Amino acid sequence: MKDARRKTQSLGDAILAVLVRNKEGLNAGQIREQLEQSGFDIEEYSQPLGAVMTAAQRLVEADKITRKTTDENGVVFSYLDPIHALGRDAMTRKPGQAPIPPARKRLDF
């Protein structure tokens, strides 16, 4: 047990943790700075900024974070609160999906 090591956090998990703490959202450069400040070894990647962008995009595709483009900061990533994600998924339909059936009125006789 003496030689047991703590598993290092994945880049995706580290980005998610940074965005949870920064509700206003961050661009890739700001995420990289926050990762460095938190002690995450981002320099193990040959292209740290590219790695951040790739990992963040995968989190967008997994519906864990959102991505928007602003005039001020360029591409900004924000944490997607799971409660809001449920509402968003319920209101959006992907091509080829059946429509959401209307709620049925319950009749008590």
C-alpha positions in Angstrom: 0.0 0.0 0.0 3.0 2.3 0.5 3.7 2.5 -3.2 0.1 3.1 -4.2 -0.3 6.1 -6.5 -3.3 8.3 -7.0 -4.6 8.1 -10.5 -4.0 11.3 -12.4 -7.1 13.2 -13.6 -7.8 13.0 -17.3 -7.6 16.2 -19.3 -11.4 16.1 -19.9 -12.1 15.7 -16.2 -9.7 18.5 -15.4 -11.4 20.9 -18.0 -14.8 20.0 -16.6 -13.6 20.8 -13.1 -12.2 24.2 -14.2 -15.5 25.1 -16.0 -17.6 24.1 -13.0 -15.7 26.7 -11.0 -16.0 29.4 -13.7 -19.7 29.8 -14.4 -19.2 32.6 -16.9 -17.2 30.4 -19.3 -13.6 30.4 -20.6 -11.8 30.2 -23.9 -9.2 27.6 -24.5 -6.3 29.9 -23.5 -8.0 30.7 -20.2 -8.8 27.0 -19.6 -5.1 26.2 -20.1 -4.1 28.9 -17.6 -6.5 27.6 -15.0 -5.2 24.1 -15.6 -1.7 25.2 -15.0 -2.7 27.1 -11.8 -4.5 24.1 -10.5 -1.4 22.0 -10.8 -2.5 19.9 -13.8 0.5 18.9 -16.0 -0.7 20.4 -19.3 2.9 20.5 -20.6 3.0 16.7 -21.0 1.1 17.4 -24.2 3.1 18.4 -27.3 0.4 20.9 -28.3 -1.3 21.9 -25.0 -3.7 24.4 -26.5 -4.7 21.9 -29.2 -5.2 19.2 -26.6 -7.5 21.6 -24.6 -9.5 22.4 -27.7 -9.9 18.7 -28.7 -10.9 17.6 -25.2 -13.3 20.5 -24.8 -14.9 19.7 -28.1 -15.4 16.1 -27.0 -17.1 17.4 -23.9 -19.4 19.5 -26.0 -20.3 16.4 -28.1 -21.0 14.5 -24.9 -23.3 17.3 -23.7 -21.2 18.1 -20.7 -20.3 21.6 -21.7 -21.5 24.2 -24.2 -19.6 26.1 -26.9 -20.4 29.5 -28.2 -18.5 32.1 -30.2 -18.2 35.7 -28.9 -16.7 38.8 -30.3 -14.8 39.5 -27.1 -13.2 36.1 -26.3 -13.7 33.9 -29.4 -14.8 30.4 -28.7 -16.0 30.1 -25.1 -16.8 26.9 -23.3 -19.2 26.8 -20.4 -20.3 24.1 -17.9 -23.7 22.6 -18.8 -25.7 22.1 -15.6 -27.2 18.6 -15.8 -30.7 20.0 -14.9 -30.6 22.4 -17.8 -29.2 19.7 -20.1 -32.3 17.6 -19.4 -34.6 20.4 -20.4 -32.6 21.2 -23.5 -32.6 17.5 -24.6 -36.3 17.3 -24.0 -37.0 20.3 -26.2 -34.6 19.5 -29.1 -35.1 16.7 -31.6 -32.4 15.3 -33.8 -33.1 14.6 -37.5 -35.0 11.4 -37.9 -36.3 11.2 -34.3 -40.0 10.8 -33.8 -41.9 13.9 -32.5 -42.5 14.1 -28.8 -46.1 12.9 -28.2 -48.4 15.4 -26.5 -49.1 15.0 -22.8 -52.3 13.1 -22.2 -55.0 14.5 -20.1 -55.9 12.2 -17.2 -59.6 11.7 -16.8 -60.7 10.7 -13.3 -64.3 9.4 -13.3 
